[in-house]
Amino acid sequence: MEKFNILLLDDVEMNLHSLKLIIEDSFDIEIHTALNAKDAISILMENQIDLILSDIQMPDIDGFQFAEYIKGIKKLKEIPIIFITGIYDKDEYEQKAYNLGVIEYITKPIDDVLLTSKLKVYIDLYESKRKNEAQIAQKDSILIHQTKMATMGEMIGVISHQLKQPLNILSLYCDEVSTGHKYGEIDDEFVADFSKNTKEQIEFLTKTIDGFRNFFNPTKEKRVFKLKDAIDNTFSLLDKQIENNNINLELDIKNETVYGVRTELEQVILNLVTNAKDVFIDRDKKDRKIKINSVSTDKYTVLVIEDNAGGIKEENIEKIFDPYFTTKDYGTGTGLYMVKLVVKTSFKGDLKVENSSTGAKFVIALPKEKSTN
């Protein structure tokens, strides 16, 4: 487990040294020190700091100004701050500090027992939080694995549809060779046509197999990619499913970019489209439409996936992203949970669902580039 990280800020080097000795005598933690606010901010931006102990009286930028500044930075604003001061005045300074979000006040000269007891509270909270995060991550890992297994099962059906047609065509070409040989019709033109046609089908099979292999590629390297590429690749795998189930697909995707793992977004799209297909079948819907479009904002590419399958029951709309929730007799309930997990955790994006006038509408906001925060 990572160690607790604390930042000590004081313009007097001896004070920093004394404070560091007190803390090191009681805790095994990482301690960073700074003699001024500028150095402190550099440390905060470059390291994961869990608690700040700051003096108030400092030249240039005092403790209050320092606290106010970091509370305005998204990456830093949640870090708890404890003020240490020798000019403690309950009415004037305490209220001002609390208004800035400072959580504790310790007066000088420092009481070693008081300081260590206060630090122990935050270190215990940190360790408890880390433990809970590890447990949640383990549960999410199990759910993601179950989802991938369910998705692979779904994809086996897709694969069979994709490969059946070229295999049937190859079988017909083989029959033509047998018939042509029987009636003496095999000439140079026949051989040339046979070679060209069979190679086309073999190339299609190879591309299909490569597509499925890349779809489940475990590589997690994030990069900027075109949304259209993810959409096109997903539907190159799903085209037979769309065709065989008489679904009218309307795409309006431009040249928007997304930052993340492309195959993960493809699995999100696959899941939402497959869910819509299943609802069409379950409700015996005749006129089947799925509309997918995108728009761009300054920081996000927004993907909208909408169907006309009748929508989600109001009592279920708040539950559909919960783990193991399903309305299907044969479902695991992990699919939409995986969708939410990937969008919010992996892409650091946002996901909304609502009922339109004709069906369910999923709105997914995805970052266009790597965040600098």
LUMFITOR-611656 format. One record per residue: residue in three letters; residue number from 1; x, y, z of N, C-alpha, C in turn. Coordinates in steps of 0.001 Angstrom, whole numbers, plus 500000, padded with zeros to 6 digits. Layout:
<pts>
- type,seq,nc1,nc2,nc3,cac1,cac2,cac3,cc1,cc2,cc3
- ALA,NUM,X,Y,Z,X,Y,Z,X,Y,Z
...
</pts>
This chain:
<pts>
- type,seq,nc1,nc2,nc3,cac1,cac2,cac3,cc1,cc2,cc3
- MET,1,500840,498797,500000,500000,500000,500000,500872,501248,500000
- GLU,2,500479,502277,499247,501243,503508,499192,501246,504199,500549
- LYS,3,502362,504848,500843,502473,505557,502108,501666,506850,502084
- PHE,4,501260,507270,503276,500596,508555,503462,501606,509657,503180
- ASN,5,501211,510678,502408,502106,511779,502038,501652,513078,502682
- ILE,6,502587,513744,503367,502254,514989,504049,503203,516087,503588
- LEU,7,502686,517311,503472,503497,518465,503107,503559,519425,504285
- LEU,8,504797,519801,504688,505009,520772,505753,505461,522085,505116
- LEU,9,504773,523169,505447,505106,524483,504893,505373,525472,506025
- ASP,10,506595,525980,506082,506979,526976,507093,508199,527715,506558
- ASP,11,508257,529037,506766,509386,529804,506248,510627,529727,507138
- VAL,12,510528,529059,508297,511666,528891,509208,512136,527441,509125
- GLU,13,513344,527241,508638,513850,525886,508414,513905,525068,509698
- MET,14,514253,525699,510830,514318,524980,512102,512952,524442,512511
- ASN,15,511900,525221,512232,510547,524756,512548,510205,523503,511741
- LEU,16,510580,523512,510459,510340,522340,509612,511077,521128,510140
- HIS,17,512341,521339,510524,513155,520235,511034,512536,519643,512301
- SER,18,512113,520498,513225,511523,520027,514483,510218,519274,514232
- LEU,19,509387,519844,513381,508100,519224,513071,508293,517868,512409
- LYS,20,509259,517792,511512,509545,516531,510814,510002,515459,511788
- LEU,21,510841,515830,512757,511328,514863,513752,510182,514325,514604
- ILE,22,509267,515193,514992,508110,514755,515796,507286,513725,515033
- ILE,23,507034,514021,513764,506189,513133,512953,506894,511820,512659
- GLU,24,508161,511879,512291,508911,510658,511964,509072,509753,513169
- ASP,25,509034,510325,514354,509162,509525,515567,507933,508653,515819
- SER,26,506792,509015,515200,505538,508290,515457,504961,507573,514243
- PHE,27,505337,508017,513028,504689,507468,511833,505704,507135,510745
- ASP,28,505377,506116,509967,506170,505765,508785,505449,506315,507559
- ILE,29,505697,507589,507270,505015,508250,506163,506031,509044,505341
- GLU,30,505582,509490,504154,506422,510331,503306,506202,511794,503682
- ILE,31,507294,512514,503958,507197,513917,504362,507898,514801,503336
- HIS,32,507167,515787,502834,507715,516782,501918,507745,518119,502657
- THR,33,508769,518927,502411,508888,520212,503095,509085,521334,502089
- ALA,34,508585,522522,502468,508737,523706,501620,508883,524930,502516
- LEU,35,509766,525866,502101,510015,527085,502865,509165,528259,502392
- ASN,36,508470,528079,501272,507606,529156,500766,506462,528548,499956
- ALA,37,505456,529369,499686,504249,528891,499009,504534,528427,497591
- LYS,38,505457,529118,496905,505773,528744,495528,506328,527327,495460
- ASP,39,507284,527010,496337,507846,525650,496361,506789,524631,496773
- ALA,40,505919,525027,497706,504862,524125,498162,503917,523755,497018
- ILE,41,503564,524734,496210,502653,524476,495083,503311,523549,494066
- SER,42,504612,523728,493825,505331,522831,492911,505285,521395,493419
- ILE,43,505500,521221,494719,505441,519875,495316,504043,519289,495171
- LEU,44,503032,520105,495411,501644,519642,495314,501287,519199,493897
- MET,45,501787,519922,492907,501462,519595,491522,502193,518341,491040
- GLU,46,503330,518041,491644,504156,516923,491176,503987,515652,492007
- ASN,47,503303,515741,493150,503175,514590,494043,501740,514424,494513
- GLN,48,501425,513220,494955,500117,512944,495539,500205,513247,497037
- ILE,49,499733,514422,497439,499802,514841,498838,498451,514605,499501
- ASP,50,498475,514011,500706,497237,513647,501397,496867,514604,502521
- LEU,51,497831,515401,503008,497558,516346,504096,498611,517448,504061
- ILE,52,498186,518693,504371,499104,519837,504418,499110,520410,505822
- LEU,53,500303,520618,506389,500485,521367,507631,501185,522662,507270
- SER,54,500523,523791,507483,501056,525062,507013,501104,526106,508120
- ASP,55,502213,526851,508150,502307,528025,509002,501427,529123,508413
- ILE,56,501054,530101,509245,500256,531220,508736,501143,532405,508384
- GLN,57,502006,532807,509321,502834,533991,509099,504048,533641,508241
- MET,58,503982,534054,506959,505092,533834,506041,505221,535058,505140
- PRO,59,506411,535366,504674,506578,536511,503756,505967,536209,502389
- ASP,60,505721,537243,501628,505165,537140,500269,503730,536626,500291
- ILE,61,503551,535319,500518,502210,534719,500547,502013,534067,501911
- ASP,62,501023,534524,502679,500812,533927,504005,499944,532673,503891
- GLY,63,499712,532027,505017,498971,530773,505023,497562,530897,504490
- PHE,64,496892,532015,504807,495523,532220,504316,495499,532345,502790
- GLN,65,496421,533125,502256,496475,533285,500798,496835,531974,500099
- PHE,66,497728,531225,500727,498112,529920,500192,496907,528974,500153
- ALA,67,496162,528909,501244,494975,528036,501313,493937,528450,500281
- GLU,68,493712,529745,500156,492731,530244,499192,493142,529899,497768
- TYR,69,494445,529987,497493,494935,529693,496146,494732,528231,495776
- ILE,70,495145,527309,496641,495050,525886,496266,493604,525395,496255
- LYS,71,492713,526039,497010,491307,525643,496967,490662,525999,495624
- GLY,72,491368,526838,494858,490860,527187,493525,491400,526296,492421
- ILE,73,492239,525322,492779,492803,524403,491793,492124,523050,491944
- LYS,74,491531,522563,490878,490719,521348,490937,491489,520166,491513
- LYS,75,492733,520010,491086,493543,518870,491522,493872,518927,493003
- LEU,76,493905,520134,493580,494391,520308,494948,493317,520641,495973
- LYS,77,492145,521048,495530,491179,521661,496445,490647,520721,497530
- GLU,78,490742,519385,497295,490218,518447,498291,491260,518047,499337
- ILE,79,492506,518542,499230,493544,518168,500204,493267,518890,501526
- PRO,80,493134,518169,502637,492892,518826,503924,494103,519641,504387
- ILE,81,493839,520768,505047,494888,521665,505529,494755,521861,507028
- ILE,82,495864,521769,507728,495932,522100,509147,496864,523298,509296
- PHE,83,496388,524365,509959,497223,525530,510216,497974,525349,511524
- ILE,84,499251,525726,511515,500064,525753,512735,500550,527184,512909
- THR,85,500226,527808,514054,500540,529225,514208,500828,529590,515659
- GLY,86,501610,530618,515821,501901,531143,517153,501117,532385,517461
- ILE,87,500234,532818,516530,499453,534053,516750,497968,533721,516787
- TYR,88,497652,532616,517410,496270,532121,517418,495327,533112,518098
- ASP,89,494293,533476,517399,493230,534311,517946,491912,533699,517516
- LYS,90,491173,533173,518460,489995,532369,518139,488986,533101,517266
- ASP,91,488706,534347,517607,487674,535071,516875,488112,535445,515464
- GLU,92,489326,535954,515352,489766,536488,514062,490301,535421,513129
- TYR,93,491244,534607,513615,491958,533684,512732,491230,532357,512503
- GLU,94,490618,531844,513561,489959,530540,513407,488824,530611,512389
- GLN,95,487981,531633,512490,486855,531743,511577,487320,531974,510145
- LYS,96,488357,532783,509995,488900,533046,508661,489435,531759,508040
- ALA,97,490116,530955,508856,490665,529691,508361,489557,528728,507962
- TYR,98,488553,528591,508820,487465,527662,508514,486690,528094,507277
- ASN,99,486568,529389,507050,485896,529886,505853,486645,529491,504578
- LEU,100,487956,529280,504712,488775,528865,503568,488830,527352,503419
- GLY,101,488177,526639,504322,488172,525183,504228,489260,524506,505030
- VAL,102,489978,525262,505873,490989,524657,506753,490278,523836,507815
- ILE,103,490789,522632,508084,490041,521705,508936,490483,521695,510395
- GLU,104,491721,522119,510666,492236,522076,512035,493137,523286,512295
- TYR,105,493311,523575,513585,494171,524659,514026,495024,524123,515165
- ILE,106,496351,524219,515044,497252,523805,516127,498132,524999,516483
- THR,107,498222,525308,517769,498995,526472,518191,500413,526088,518579
- LYS,108,501302,527077,518456,502679,526928,518898,502793,527472,520331
- PRO,109,503670,526913,521148,504530,525739,520876,503703,524477,520718
- ILE,110,504167,523587,519834,503393,522413,519462,503393,521369,520572
- ASP,111,502198,520893,520893,502045,519777,521824,502221,518485,521020
- ASP,112,503314,517747,521292,503621,516544,520513,502480,515546,520522
- VAL,113,501873,515335,521679,500795,514346,521811,499579,514770,521004
- LEU,114,499240,516071,521087,498087,516584,520340,498319,516445,518841
- LEU,115,499515,516806,518378,499822,516722,516953,499727,515281,516448
- THR,116,500358,514354,517147,500351,512957,516690,498949,512367,516732
- SER,117,498153,512750,517724,496779,512212,517796,495936,512706,516629
- LYS,118,496134,513984,516261,495386,514523,515124,495845,513872,513815
- LEU,119,497157,513716,513659,497671,513073,512457,497192,511633,512344
- LYS,120,497126,510937,513473,496680,509534,513460,495274,509412,512899
- VAL,121,494422,510378,513207,493051,510351,512686,493067,510358,511157
- TYR,122,493860,511259,510561,493876,511383,509111,494591,510219,508443
- ILE,123,495625,509707,509087,496324,508553,508533,495427,507320,508569
- ASP,124,494680,507150,509663,493737,506021,509764,492639,506136,508711
- LEU,125,492144,507365,508504,491123,507568,507472,491676,507249,506092
- TYR,126,492913,507665,505857,493576,507398,504576,493694,505899,504333
- GLU,127,494181,505158,505343,494360,503713,505195,493027,503004,505006
- SER,128,491999,503479,505712,490666,502895,505559,490123,503146,504153
- LYS,129,490349,504369,503656,489892,504713,502300,490597,503854,501269
- ARG,130,491934,503698,501410,492704,502881,500481,492218,501435,500494
- LYS,131,491926,500929,501690,491450,499559,501818,490110,499389,501115
- ASN,132,489213,500362,501320,487900,500302,500663,488037,500400,499155
- GLU,133,488934,501272,498692,489159,501421,497249,489686,500127,496648
- ALA,134,490575,499453,497391,491131,498183,496901,490042,497120,496804
- GLN,135,489133,497105,497814,488040,496130,497800,487083,496413,496643
- ILE,136,486779,497708,496423,485894,498079,495316,486534,497721,493985
- ALA,137,487847,498005,493869,488564,497681,492630,488540,496182,492356
- GLN,138,488669,495382,493420,488635,493924,493255,487248,493472,492785
- LYS,139,486197,494040,493377,484838,493691,492964,484586,494119,491520
- ASP,140,485058,495338,491177,484896,495816,489801,485630,494914,488821
- SER,141,486821,494443,489241,487601,493555,488379,486845,492268,488097
- ILE,142,486194,491729,489143,485409,490499,488979,484238,490743,488038
- LEU,143,483553,491883,488238,482405,492206,487386,482824,492426,485935
- ILE,144,483969,493098,485747,484459,493322,484390,484793,491994,483729
- HIS,145,485398,491080,484495,485727,489759,483942,484446,489019,483541
- GLN,146,483422,489064,484412,482157,488406,484093,481531,489024,482850
- THR,147,481635,490366,482754,481076,491058,481600,481778,490651,480315
- LYS,148,483110,490555,480394,483873,490153,479209,483491,488747,478778
- MET,149,483265,487863,479752,482848,486502,479416,481476,486524,478733
- ALA,150,480568,487334,479282,479233,487445,478670,479330,488053,477277
- THR,151,480190,489074,477139,480375,489705,475830,480972,488726,474833
- MET,152,481925,487906,475292,482518,486914,474405,481472,485903,473939
- GLY,153,480569,485534,474859,479486,484636,474467,478611,485255,473402
- GLU,154,478336,486558,473589,477531,487284,472593,478279,487327,471255
- MET,155,479588,487536,471325,480373,487677,470107,480534,486357,469357
- ILE,156,480463,485230,470067,480538,483935,469380,479397,483814,468371
- GLY,157,478210,484285,468789,477076,484284,467862,477319,485202,466683
- VAL,158,477930,486384,466962,478242,487314,465880,479260,486699,464924
- ILE,159,480289,486051,465495,481327,485435,464671,480730,484394,463726
- SER,160,479836,483577,464264,479249,482521,463427,478500,483114,462241
- HIS,161,477789,484229,462465,477077,484888,461363,478060,485474,460356
- GLN,162,479131,486085,460876,480109,486738,460000,480860,485740,459117
- LEU,163,481186,484577,459681,482010,483617,458954,481201,482669,458072
- LYS,164,479926,482528,458376,479110,481543,457657,479003,481875,456167
- GLN,165,478779,483158,455851,478585,483531,454443,479825,483266,453585
- PRO,166,481036,483769,453973,482209,483482,453128,482537,481988,453067
- LEU,167,482288,481241,454122,482544,479800,454095,481589,479102,453128
- ASN,168,480329,479541,453121,479356,478970,452177,479755,479278,450733
- ILE,169,480243,480516,450515,480672,480901,449165,481876,480073,448725
- LEU,170,482826,479865,449631,483988,479038,449312,483569,477611,448978
- SER,171,482554,477109,449701,482038,475768,449434,481444,475687,448028
- LEU,172,480728,476751,447617,480153,476797,446263,481245,476823,445198
- TYR,173,482318,477583,445438,483432,477624,444491,484075,476244,444336
- CYS,174,484191,475508,445457,484748,474153,445399,483840,473232,444567
- ASP,175,482519,473422,444747,481572,472629,443951,481724,472951,442462
- GLU,176,482002,474239,442159,482175,474646,440763,483403,473967,440143
- VAL,177,484463,473814,440958,485659,473135,440453,485340,471691,440104
- SER,178,484593,471053,441010,484227,469648,440769,483367,469530,439517
- THR,179,482362,470420,439383,481475,470382,438219,482245,470732,436934
- GLY,180,483102,471750,437025,483877,472166,435858,484810,471072,435376
- HIS,181,485412,470344,436320,486302,469237,435958,485518,468120,435283
- LYS,182,484313,467863,435814,483478,466793,435281,483092,467057,433826
- TYR,183,482805,468324,433514,482339,468654,432157,483439,469304,431310
- GLY,184,484659,469271,431788,485776,469792,431008,485732,471281,430779
- GLU,185,485240,472030,431733,485091,473477,431569,486214,474271,432244
- ILE,186,487192,473585,432825,488271,474295,433519,489311,474758,432499
- ASP,187,489368,476062,432286,490364,476657,431399,491074,477773,432167
- ASP,188,491918,478513,431480,492682,479571,432141,491778,480625,432770
- GLU,189,490703,480986,432062,489774,481989,432596,489086,481484,433861
- PHE,190,488682,480207,433809,488031,479599,434970,488966,479629,436180
- VAL,191,490231,479214,435957,491208,479185,437050,491457,480591,437604
- ALA,192,491562,481589,436699,491801,482972,437121,490641,483488,437974
- ASP,193,489400,483212,437528,488223,483634,438290,488172,482930,439648
- PHE,194,488465,481626,439639,488432,480856,440883,489458,481415,441876
- SER,195,490663,481697,441376,491726,482235,442232,491329,483592,442805
- LYS,196,490799,484482,441936,490410,485823,442379,489295,485764,443415
- ASN,197,488253,484978,443133,487081,484929,444024,487409,484292,445368
- THR,198,488162,483205,445349,488492,482547,446624,489408,483424,447467
- LYS,199,490349,484116,446824,491239,484999,447580,490465,486140,448230
- GLU,200,489444,486654,447542,488611,487713,448115,487903,487225,449380
- GLN,201,487371,486010,449332,486673,485457,450495,487645,485152,451635
- ILE,202,488827,484648,451299,489833,484368,452332,490306,485670,452979
- GLU,203,490456,486718,452164,490848,488020,452717,489771,488557,453665
- PHE,204,488507,488367,453286,487403,488788,454154,487439,488022,455472
- LEU,205,487664,486694,455388,487756,485888,456611,488907,486359,457489
- THR,206,490052,486648,456881,491222,487097,457642,490942,488417,458349
- LYS,207,490341,489368,457631,490019,490664,458229,489015,490513,459368
- THR,208,488039,489618,459185,487044,489387,460228,487693,488817,461485
- ILE,209,488555,487819,461307,489241,487209,462450,490133,488227,463147
- ASP,210,490864,489033,462364,491716,490074,462954,490887,491093,463718
- GLY,211,489703,491402,463174,488821,492354,463847,488386,491865,465205
- PHE,212,488009,490599,465301,487609,490029,466583,488793,489929,467541
- ARG,213,489965,489597,467007,491149,489501,467858,491485,490867,468450
- ASN,214,491418,491916,467633,491700,493263,468123,490625,493757,469083
- PHE,215,489402,493272,468867,488288,493688,469714,488546,493336,471172
- PHE,216,489156,492180,471405,489427,491742,472771,490901,491891,473136
- ASN,217,491587,492782,472436,492993,493038,472738,493115,493588,474151
- PRO,218,493911,492946,475023,494016,493400,476415,494861,494654,476587
- THR,219,495516,495119,475522,496369,496301,475634,495540,497506,476079
- LYS,220,496039,498209,477075,495287,499315,477658,495939,500674,477378
- GLU,221,496685,500786,476299,497347,502042,475990,496320,503067,475521
- LYS,222,496242,504165,476233,495295,505213,475864,495916,506142,474838
- ARG,223,495090,506567,473894,495553,507488,472859,494343,508207,472262
- VAL,224,494622,509218,471456,493544,509919,470754,493182,509121,469500
- PHE,225,491903,508857,469305,491448,508140,468115,490161,508783,467597
- LYS,226,489825,508472,466356,488596,509006,465767,487399,508172,466193
- LEU,227,486358,508864,466643,485127,508178,467043,484591,507343,465891
- LYS,228,484662,507866,464687,484127,507169,463512,484813,505812,463320
- ASP,229,486124,505728,463614,486828,504458,463473,486267,503409,464436
- ALA,230,485976,503839,465670,485405,502910,466653,484012,502458,466226
- ILE,231,483209,503406,465723,481852,503076,465246,481928,502108,464070
- ASP,232,482762,502426,463082,482863,501595,461877,483338,500188,462215
- ASN,233,484322,500068,463087,484845,498744,463430,483808,497917,464169
- THR,234,483053,498560,465062,482014,497840,465798,480959,497287,464852
- PHE,235,480530,498112,463898,479459,497665,463009,479958,496775,461875
- SER,236,481266,496745,461644,481785,495736,460715,481649,494346,461329
- LEU,237,481644,494290,462657,481434,493024,463348,479948,492710,463531
- LEU,238,479138,493763,463593,477714,493583,463887,476811,493627,462657
- ASP,239,477374,493833,461482,476511,494102,460324,475532,492972,460034
- LYS,240,475962,491716,460219,475043,490604,459970,473936,490557,461017
- GLN,241,474265,490880,462257,473246,490934,463307,472224,492016,462990
- ILE,242,472710,493172,462546,471814,494272,462186,470925,493872,461015
- GLU,243,471536,493246,459996,470800,492841,458791,469791,491739,459107
- ASN,244,470226,490710,459815,469348,489564,460089,468175,489911,460989
- ASN,245,468312,490963,461780,467223,491366,462673,466452,492570,462144
- ASN,246,466687,492890,460865,465924,493939,460183,465944,495277,460922
- ILE,247,467135,495663,461371,467292,496924,462092,467794,497992,461121
- ASN,248,467102,499116,461109,467507,500249,460279,468477,501117,461083
- LEU,249,469707,501180,460626,470751,501905,461351,470989,503264,460709
- GLU,250,470874,504325,461509,471109,505690,461026,472327,506257,461744
- LEU,251,473401,506510,460991,474638,507030,461562,474897,508454,461091
- ASP,252,475221,509315,462034,475616,510686,461692,476841,511029,462547
- ILE,253,477986,510485,462165,479235,510661,462899,480206,511465,462037
- LYS,254,480795,512487,462627,481700,513343,461853,483149,512966,462170
- ASN,255,484009,513935,462359,485434,513647,462569,485872,513912,464004
- GLU,256,484959,513722,464959,485311,513966,466352,486368,512966,466848
- THR,257,487166,513412,467802,488174,512538,468406,487808,512202,469845
- VAL,258,488388,511113,470336,488188,510659,471714,489543,510224,472258
- TYR,259,489777,510488,473567,491008,510015,474202,490682,508837,475122
- GLY,260,491334,507708,474874,491114,506522,475697,491529,505269,474956
- VAL,261,490960,504136,475364,491238,502855,474716,490105,502566,473734
- ARG,262,490422,502519,472443,489377,502399,471417,488553,501130,471581
- THR,263,489202,500000,471867,488461,498739,471967,487461,498767,473122
- GLU,264,487772,499537,474179,486824,499643,475290,485565,500396,474851
- LEU,265,485743,501448,474050,484563,502170,473547,483775,501277,472600
- GLU,266,484462,500469,471806,483770,499551,470897,482914,498565,471685
- GLN,267,483404,498098,472827,482618,497187,473654,481405,497894,474249
- VAL,268,481559,499187,474598,480426,499978,475092,479350,500072,474019
- ILE,269,479758,500421,472806,478798,500560,471691,478136,499216,471404
- LEU,270,478937,498153,471349,478404,496813,471110,477341,496457,472142
- ASN,271,477622,496756,473405,476703,496411,474480,475377,497143,474335
- LEU,272,475438,498453,474068,474208,499246,473957,473389,498835,472734
- VAL,273,474060,498579,471621,473344,498168,470404,472750,496772,470584
- THR,274,473491,495860,471193,472983,494502,471425,471784,494523,472365
- ASN,275,471823,495383,473387,470673,495521,474292,469435,495982,473532
- ALA,276,469628,496973,472645,468495,497463,471845,467947,496345,470966
- LYS,277,468830,495579,470337,468409,494453,469492,467575,493463,470292
- ASP,278,468034,493145,471520,467314,492188,472365,465920,492701,472734
- VAL,279,465814,494017,472992,464508,494596,473339,463578,494556,472133
- PHE,280,464103,494843,470945,463294,494727,469727,462681,493327,469625
- ILE,281,463507,492320,469866,463057,490923,469749,462063,490591,470857
- ASP,282,462402,490952,472104,461526,490631,473243,460140,491253,473086
- ARG,283,460093,492475,472529,458818,493182,472394,458194,493003,471016
- ASP,284,458845,492176,470193,458349,491894,468850,458092,493175,468072
- LYS,285,459023,494097,468178,458915,495376,467489,459180,495179,465998
- LYS,286,458323,495724,465155,458454,495517,463708,459342,496582,463062
- ASP,287,459026,497842,463318,459798,498935,462731,460975,499240,463665
- ARG,288,462162,498733,463336,463303,498789,464250,464339,499808,463763
- LYS,289,464616,500798,464623,465584,501838,464254,466557,502089,465406
- ILE,290,467814,502251,465043,468834,502701,465990,469533,503894,465355
- LYS,291,469501,505028,466056,470152,506239,465563,471376,506543,466419
- ILE,292,472488,506802,465747,473718,507134,466460,474288,508410,465849
- ASN,293,474465,509429,466681,475049,510672,466193,476014,511237,467224
- SER,294,476748,512239,466815,477749,512818,467713,477809,514327,467531
- VAL,295,478171,514997,468614,478413,516439,468586,479696,516704,469371
- SER,296,480247,517896,469192,481521,518222,469825,481407,519494,470651
- THR,297,482009,519467,471857,482141,520674,472670,483629,520992,472771
- ASP,298,483987,521974,473606,485393,522349,473726,486252,521179,474204
- LYS,299,485754,520450,475189,486557,519398,475802,486045,517989,475537
- TYR,300,484783,517871,475112,484182,516544,475013,483595,516257,473641
- THR,301,483639,514975,473278,482868,514448,472166,481660,513745,472772
- VAL,302,480477,514131,472329,479249,513573,472896,478635,512595,471898
- LEU,303,478501,511360,472328,477937,510290,471502,476524,509983,471981
- VAL,304,475568,509976,471068,474162,509715,471414,473705,508460,470680
- ILE,305,473224,507480,471442,472704,506231,470876,471250,506105,471297
- GLU,306,470364,506055,470305,468922,506098,470577,468206,505029,469758
- ASP,307,467228,504361,470385,466442,503358,469663,464962,503721,469743
- ASN,308,464136,502963,469026,462680,503193,469080,461973,501954,469608
- ALA,309,462615,501309,470620,462079,500049,471155,461058,500253,472269
- GLY,310,460711,501506,472573,459667,501742,473566,460157,502276,474886
- GLY,311,461466,502287,475108,462001,502901,476315,462136,501968,477503
- ILE,312,462603,502543,478600,462857,501808,479843,461760,502155,480839
- LYS,313,461271,501157,481555,460249,501419,482564,460780,502415,483587
- GLU,314,459938,503357,483987,460367,504424,484889,460932,503884,486194
- GLU,315,460362,502772,486687,460861,502222,487957,462238,501579,487815
- ASN,316,462663,501362,486565,463965,500718,486329,465052,501674,485861
- ILE,317,464672,502873,485432,465632,503743,484757,466783,504173,485660
- GLU,318,466545,504241,486978,467611,504607,487904,468447,503393,488316
- LYS,319,468001,502193,487931,468676,500975,488398,469501,500282,487325
- ILE,320,469316,500668,486066,469879,499841,484988,471402,499770,484987
- PHE,321,472074,500743,485625,473534,500698,485689,474047,500033,486965
- ASP,322,473129,499558,487812,473549,498867,489031,474094,497484,488683
- PRO,323,475127,497023,489402,475649,495676,489125,474597,494618,489384
- TYR,324,474514,493674,488467,473626,492505,488541,472148,492830,488325
- PHE,325,471799,494094,488056,470401,494377,487760,470106,494002,486312
- THR,326,469048,493241,486101,468654,492859,484743,467155,492624,484696
- THR,327,466582,492896,483529,465169,492582,483302,465021,491355,482412
- LYS,328,466175,490755,482035,466160,489582,481165,466207,488307,481994
- ASP,329,465465,487297,481545,465499,486005,482238,466866,485347,482125
- TYR,330,467590,485669,481032,468861,485010,480755,470060,485945,480959
- GLY,331,469826,487156,481471,470909,488131,481574,471648,488069,482892
- THR,332,472893,488589,482893,473694,488636,484115,473592,489986,484812
- GLY,333,473181,491013,484083,473090,492343,484672,474410,493081,484774
- THR,334,475476,492521,484211,476783,493176,484302,477076,494057,483092
- GLY,335,476332,493909,482009,476636,494620,480771,476586,496126,480904
- LEU,336,475459,496671,481373,475333,498115,481501,476180,498653,482644
- TYR,337,476413,497834,483655,477334,498245,484713,478734,498439,484139
- MET,338,479142,497527,483247,480438,497655,482584,480485,498928,481749
- VAL,339,479407,499234,481053,479324,500452,480253,479592,501672,481137
- LYS,340,478913,501737,482262,479090,502863,483189,480513,502910,483720
- LEU,341,481048,501748,484080,482393,501671,484644,483438,502150,483645
- VAL,342,483319,501715,482410,484286,502099,481379,484208,503603,481102
- VAL,343,482991,504121,480938,482826,505536,480598,483333,506438,481724
- LYS,344,482945,506128,482956,483271,507018,484071,484680,506799,484614
- THR,345,485128,505542,484659,486423,505254,485274,487556,505273,484265
- SER,346,487387,504550,483159,488474,504451,482182,488597,505728,481343
- PHE,347,487449,506245,480861,487486,507435,480013,487389,508748,480796
- LYS,348,487022,508666,482078,486773,509871,482877,485701,510736,482212
- GLY,349,484696,510061,481668,483618,510759,480981,482336,510734,481796
- ASP,350,481225,510934,481124,479927,510958,481798,478910,510203,480953
- LEU,351,477889,509695,481617,476891,508849,480955,475515,509156,481517
- LYS,352,474574,509421,480643,473187,509683,481040,472256,508802,480211
- VAL,353,471135,508434,480794,470116,507703,480055,468770,508360,480319
- GLU,354,467949,508418,479277,466606,508981,479399,465714,508315,478366
- ASN,355,464440,508465,478550,463478,507965,477565,463104,509098,476613
- SER,356,463228,508812,475328,462764,509764,474324,461293,509466,474033
- SER,357,460752,510076,473014,459347,509825,472678,459135,508423,472100
- THR,358,460222,507770,471643,460068,506463,470992,460850,505331,471671
- GLY,359,461838,505673,472489,462648,504603,473077,463677,505114,474056
- ALA,360,464756,504320,474259,465823,504680,475192,466874,505519,474481
- LYS,361,467442,506487,475221,468439,507392,474658,469625,507474,475621
- PHE,362,470786,507018,475154,472007,507057,475958,472891,508199,475439
- VAL,363,473305,509062,476359,474154,510202,476013,475490,510018,476737
- ILE,364,476571,509908,475960,477891,509605,476516,478850,510743,476179
- ALA,365,479397,511396,477213,480388,512459,477025,481780,511879,477234
- LEU,366,482634,511998,476210,483968,511409,476244,485020,512493,476019
- PRO,367,486123,512469,476777,487146,513499,476605,487792,513436,475223
- LYS,368,488095,514591,474658,488713,514642,473323,490214,514476,473384
- GLU,369,490814,514768,474537,492259,514645,474674,492600,514358,476128
- LYS,370,493853,514014,476361,494298,513674,477717,494158,514875,478627
- SER,371,493592,514630,479821,493405,515712,480781,494748,516136,481354
- THR,372,494891,517446,481563,496130,517966,482162,495994,518174,483661
- ASN,373,494762,517901,484201,494545,518083,485637,495164,516962,486434
</pts>
